[in-house]
Amino acid sequence: MSLPDSPQALRHHCCLQFTPLGKESWTLSGAGGSLTVPLPGMVMINDVRIIRAMTLAGEGVALLPEYLCRAECAAGRLQRLLPDWYAKADPVHLVYPRQRFMPPKLRAFIDLAGDVLGRWLE
């Protein structure tokens, strides 16, 4: 089977879907706007590491965060498909109780989390 050359062509591939997203489609955005692609040939998996492993094994096409597959793409083990299209990133929230004075340990953790997440997303 040939590589998909458009978002619509994804419906002809086994698409590996992250279960918590709970969707039977992918919404992709490009220069022409957004497009929701139904995925009839879909496998639902609840661990992105398994999705990455299955993709590396040639079991399907996946929508993976760049930080999770950067090394594999650089080494040529994975290939980015549809480079003119992208999916909306899920936000990351750090939630803590509002306090008049923030404990130094909490401030240190917030700073560390920001630094680590910032490096992942570079």
Backbone torsions as a table, in degrees:
resi	resn	phi	psi	omega
1	MET	NA	138.1	-178.4
2	SER	-78.7	161.1	178.6
3	LEU	-69.6	145.0	179.4
4	PRO	-66.0	135.7	179.2
5	ASP	-109.9	2.8	176.7
6	SER	-153.5	159.4	176.9
7	PRO	-57.7	-36.2	-179.3
8	GLN	-63.1	-29.7	-179.0
9	ALA	-69.9	-14.2	178.9
10	LEU	-61.9	-28.1	-177.5
11	ARG	-65.9	-12.2	178.5
12	HIS	-95.9	6.7	-177.5
13	HIS	-120.8	158.7	172.4
14	CYS	-77.8	112.2	-178.0
15	CYS	-101.4	127.4	-177.6
16	LEU	-92.6	114.4	-172.3
17	GLN	-109.7	136.9	176.4
18	PHE	-75.9	115.3	-173.0
19	THR	-52.5	-45.4	-177.5
20	PRO	-57.8	-21.4	176.7
21	LEU	-71.9	-26.2	171.7
22	GLY	56.2	33.8	-178.4
23	LYS	-118.5	152.5	175.6
24	GLU	-104.2	24.9	179.7
25	SER	-155.0	163.4	172.1
26	TRP	-117.7	135.4	173.7
27	THR	-102.6	119.4	-178.2
28	LEU	-117.5	148.3	178.7
29	SER	-120.8	145.8	178.1
30	GLY	-150.3	-167.6	-177.4
31	ALA	-60.2	-31.8	-178.3
32	GLY	-87.5	4.9	-178.6
33	GLY	112.8	-162.5	-178.2
34	SER	-100.3	152.9	-178.1
35	LEU	-144.7	129.4	175.8
36	THR	-100.2	122.9	-175.9
37	VAL	-108.5	116.3	175.2
38	PRO	-67.2	143.5	-176.8
39	LEU	-119.6	84.4	-179.2
40	PRO	-68.7	-32.4	179.5
41	GLY	-96.3	72.4	-170.5
42	MET	-119.1	143.2	173.6
43	VAL	-117.3	127.5	-179.6
44	MET	-96.4	128.7	-177.5
45	ILE	-136.3	141.4	-176.0
46	ASN	-101.7	17.6	-180.0
47	ASP	-142.2	115.7	-176.8
48	VAL	-64.3	-24.3	177.2
49	ARG	-68.1	-36.0	176.2
50	ILE	-69.4	-39.4	176.5
51	ILE	-59.4	-44.7	178.6
52	ARG	-61.6	-44.5	-180.0
53	ALA	-62.8	-42.2	179.0
54	MET	-66.1	-37.5	177.8
55	THR	-65.1	-43.6	177.5
56	LEU	-61.5	-31.8	179.8
57	ALA	-82.5	0.9	178.2
58	GLY	79.8	21.0	-176.2
59	GLU	-84.4	-7.7	179.8
60	GLY	167.0	-175.0	179.4
61	VAL	-103.9	139.2	-177.9
62	ALA	-132.8	153.8	172.9
63	LEU	-104.0	97.0	-174.1
64	LEU	-113.0	147.7	173.3
65	PRO	-64.2	142.0	-176.1
66	GLU	-58.3	-39.8	-178.0
67	TYR	-61.5	-26.0	-176.5
68	LEU	-81.8	-20.1	-176.6
69	CYS	-129.1	12.7	-178.3
70	ARG	-56.5	-47.2	-177.5
71	ALA	-65.3	-40.9	-179.6
72	GLU	-66.3	-37.1	177.2
73	CYS	-68.2	-42.8	179.8
74	ALA	-63.2	-34.2	-179.4
75	ALA	-84.3	-4.8	179.7
76	GLY	82.7	8.7	179.2
77	ARG	-80.9	-25.4	173.7
78	LEU	-126.7	153.7	-179.4
79	GLN	-126.2	132.8	176.2
80	ARG	-75.0	128.6	177.3
81	LEU	-99.5	153.2	175.3
82	LEU	50.6	60.3	-174.2
83	PRO	-62.9	-17.1	178.9
84	ASP	-88.0	2.4	-179.1
85	TRP	-121.0	149.1	178.4
86	TYR	-145.8	157.8	176.7
87	ALA	-104.1	152.0	177.5
88	LYS	-66.9	132.7	178.7
89	ALA	-77.5	143.4	175.1
90	ASP	-78.6	137.6	-179.9
91	PRO	-72.7	157.2	174.2
92	VAL	-115.4	129.5	-178.8
93	HIS	-120.2	139.1	171.8
94	LEU	-111.3	113.9	-174.4
95	VAL	-111.8	132.1	178.3
96	TYR	-149.2	157.0	-177.1
97	PRO	-69.0	142.5	177.4
98	ARG	-69.8	130.4	-179.1
99	GLN	-136.9	150.0	178.6
100	ARG	-65.1	-43.1	178.0
101	PHE	-120.8	125.7	-179.3
102	MET	-85.1	126.8	177.3
103	PRO	-61.6	142.0	-179.8
104	PRO	-56.5	-34.2	178.7
105	LYS	-63.5	-40.6	179.2
106	LEU	-66.5	-43.6	178.7
107	ARG	-61.0	-41.4	179.5
108	ALA	-64.2	-40.4	179.2
109	PHE	-66.1	-43.3	178.9
110	ILE	-59.7	-45.1	179.0
111	ASP	-63.1	-43.9	179.5
112	LEU	-63.2	-45.9	179.6
113	ALA	-60.1	-41.7	178.2
114	GLY	-63.0	-42.1	179.1
115	ASP	-65.1	-46.9	-177.5
116	VAL	-64.7	-47.7	179.9
117	LEU	-64.0	-37.4	177.7
118	GLY	-61.0	-40.9	178.4
119	ARG	-68.7	-39.0	178.5
120	TRP	-59.6	-39.6	-172.5
121	LEU	-88.4	-2.4	179.2
122	GLU	-67.9	NA	NA
